[in-house]
């Protein structure tokens, strides 16, 4: 009998007993390996430009520009579902960082599109070719664009959705690490076809009607399907892939459609019932909507009538007593009607009786935050009138100042009473400070109050007292540091001499805010946005400014004693005459900062970037400058005695007149080894001074005798 042969793709013949080359890895393992390689390529394409951009942003002196709007939108898009805090407000980065971070977004997207194109046209991406994997349709051909989009979309959407639901709506939220582990497990399980279900094919292959096969062997459809129906194992899968190519046309019947054709009466009954249910729901919904509208109109009409009656009782010709007027005003406050609110705000300006004024304010407090818009409108109107009244019109100015004072008091009381219910209140541009030199002098007093979510942009809050108050809330999800945190906006507000000691201003927006002379001792300013802010002469002792953004801020004469500024960004900040004794500035970005005459004694500046900084006449006695970047820094007449410079980069630094030790050596003994004891013997040991500028003989003698490196040392 003749030996049988089998036909392979490409009309090649192979003996059934002929050995075939096989991979040492199973098909499932190669599928996972190819998928991991594809993901790795995308991640690397994003990580490399992002990492370079981050390095340039913190280690170089490039010009700063606003963050690309595309990057801002991408950041917020990612932050929302993952419950990450959102960086609102102005953020400046190096121009090359902007470019590289944009590439970090576009590169993986472009690479993904290219991989999908190859998959649609050839059935294999580059990593799949490495591992001998191919994706085909029922005919054994490349799947095409539609199938690839459906396949890859379902590959990510289904497992990620399951992982997200398990994470978001359980006690695991908002721990991002747990979600990452869940997502990886679901993705790997889906890629392997959920082995515990013994389905063989991956879910995304089933959805797109594609097959992931070994590219080195033929493809046989009928056996694949039969095995898929009866329970699939890895051995079955590889046996099917190795089989002869016989692909008969298979009949696929829609069981549901056949049942509907065989039972027309039941089908019609079901359609009729669904139609009746839809009509009934529409009728009920319409009726409920109409009834609500009618109730609202009736309530508005009733309130309007009550308002007109109460308003007449407050008319000057009504003859009502003071007590009756008070009762009427209180009744107006219970209406919580727009007309009543508007009337009370206007009456607050016209009334002169202190008792009646107090009653009006109480009525507005009972209305609550709903009265704020009208109070704000009147506040701006009165402030505008004061600007146009001549300075010599004393009586008229006093009347307007008094009216503004009562208006400010009402706003103050509402914010105090509705503690923690202020999210969304708009008080931008309001005048909440007044120093008229008479009884109308006003400043906000809101100590230990939750002020979160208020818009104070451009508002005047000079001399306000916010001791221990919180300007950031946990948001609707009740959790801190998530995307929906209620954050107050104090950008470009006036807070001169305000008291914010021990206040929580974490992540709060204070872009170009005027905080000169403010008290911020022990305040929480973690990751706060203080770009261009004026903090001159401010008190920030023991304040927490870790990760804060203070680009181009002014801190001239500020007290930063023992403050925490680790990882803070102070690019281009002005810190002349600042007191920074014991301040923590580790890993801070201090490029191009101005420190003339500042006191940085015992400050921690290790691993900070002080390139091109001006530290002339600064005192750095006992400062920790180990591994600090001090390229081109200006140390003229600075005091570096007892400072730790080990590992610092001093290339191009100017040391003219710099004090390196409390007692300078005699120049005649400059090359004599005279070891000293204590920390002085180690502060410059191993430090390279070869490229330091303007070193004199005394400094050089100290460097050489203390173990420093210089080409003039013997």
C-alpha positions, 0 to 999 in steps of 0.5 A: 500500500502506498504511503499516504501524504497530506497537503499543506498550505502552499501545495507542499507535501509532507509525510505524516510521520515526517518530524516537524520543527516545534517551539519549546514554548506552548502556544499559550505561553507564546501568545502571552509573551508576544502580548507582553512584548507589544505592551513593553514596546508601547510603554518604553516608547512613552517612558523614554521621552517622558523620563528625558523630559522630566530630567530636563525640567528639573535639571536644566535651565531652559526657558519655562512655558505653560504646559501644553493643553493637550497634556493638561487634557490627557492628565485630567482624562486619566485622573478622573477614572483613576481617582487621582488628584488633578493639577489645576491652574498654571503649570510651567515646564521647560519648552523641550519638556513640553515637546517630549511629553507630547511625544510620550503621548503620541509615540505609543498611540502611533506604535499601537496604530502601526501594530494594528495595521500589520495585524490587519494586513499580515495577521502578525505584529512584529512581536508576534513574528518573533514568537511565531504567532499569527491571527487569522479569520475563518478562511485562514487569512489576515483578519482585516481592519474591522476584525482587528479593531473589534478584537483589540478593543474587546481585549482591553475593554472587557478585562479592564472593565471587570477589574475596574468594577471590582476595584471602584465599587468595593473596599479596594478603592482608591488603592491604585496598586490593587487596581493595577494587580487586578487589571494585569491578572484579568488581562493575562487570564483573558489572553490565555482564554481563561484556562479554568473555563477550558474554552481554549480561544481567548474571549477577544478572538471569539468576539472578533471571530478570529483565531490565534495560531502557530504561524509555522503550521497549517490551520484547520477550522473544523477541528478547532470548532469541534474541540472548542465545543467539547472542552479545550486543552492546550494539547487539543489546541496544538493538535488541531493546529497541526492538522490537515487543512480541510475547511468545509462550509459550516451552517450557522443557525440562529436558534432565537430567530428560528424559535420566533419563526416557529412561534409567531403568535408568542412573538407577536404577544411579546412585541405587544407587551413590550409596546404597551409597557413602553407606552405606559412608562411614557404616559406615567413619566409625562404625568409626573413631569406635568404634575411637578411643573404645576406644583412648582408654579403653584409654589412660586405663585404662593411665594409671590403673594406672600412676598407682596404682602410682607413687602407692604408691611415693610413700607415706610407708610405702613406704620409697623412697629420695630418688632413687627418689622423684625418679624416680617423680615424673618418671615421673608427669610423663610420664603427662600424666594429670589424676589425676597432675597433680592429685596433683603439685600437691597434693604440691607443697604438702605437700613440704618437701624442696627437692630433691623440690620442684624435681623436682615443679616439673620434672614439672609443667613437662613436663606443660606448660600443661595443669597450669596449671588445677590450679596456679591452683586451688591458688593461689587456695586458698592465697591464700584460706587466707592471708586467713583466718589470723590475723596472729599465727599466724606459723608457720602463715602461713609454711607457707602462704606457702612453699607459695604460693611453690613454686606461683608458681615452678611457674607461672613456669617453665611460662610461661618454658619454653612461650614463645609457646605461652601463648594461651588460658591462664587465670590470672585472679585468681591471686596471682603476687606475694608480699612476706612479708618472708622467704624466700617473697618472690616476683615473676615474672621473664619477661624477653623472653618471649612472653606473648601470649593469657594472661588475667591479669584481676584477677591480682596481678603486682606487681613482675613483670619483663617487660622486652622481653616481648611481650603480643600475637601474630600469631594463627593466620594468622601476620600482625600487626594482624588479627582473630585476634591473640593479645592478653593481657588485663591488665584490672584486674590489679595491676602496681605497680612492674612492669618493662615497659620495651621490652615490646610491649603494643600493643592490649593490654587494660589497663582499670583496671589498676594500673600505679603506679610501673611502668617502661614506658620505651620500651614499645610501647603503640600503640592500647593500651586503658588506660581508667581505668588508674592510671599514677601515678608511672609511667615512660613516657619514649620510650614509644609511645602513639599512638592509645592510649585513656587516658580517665579514666586517672591519670598524676599524677607520671608521666614522659612525656618524649619519649613519643609520644601522637599521636592518643591519647584522654586525655579526662578524664585526670589528669596533674598534676605530669607531666613531659612535656618534648618529648612528642608530643601532636599531634591528641590528645583532651585534653578536660577533662584536668588538668595542674596543675603539669605540665612541658610544655616543648617539647611538641607539642600542635598540633591537639590538643583542650585545651578545658576543660583545667586547665593552671594553674601548668603550664610550657609554655615553647617548646610548640607550640600551633598550631591547638590548641583551647584553648576555656575552658582554664585557664592561670592562672599557667602559663608560655607564654613562647616557646610557639607559639599561632598559629592556636589557639582561645582563646575563653573561656580564663583567662589570669590570671597567665599568663606570655607572655614571659620579660620583661614590658613596662612598663605605661606603654609598653603601646601602644608598638611595641617589636618583639623578635627571635627566636621571641617575635615570632611566637608570638602573631602573628595570634592572637585574644585578644578572648575571653580572660578576665582579661588584665592590662595587661602581657599586653595590651601584649605581645599588641598589640606582637607582632601579636596581635588584641584589641579594645583594641589600637590 
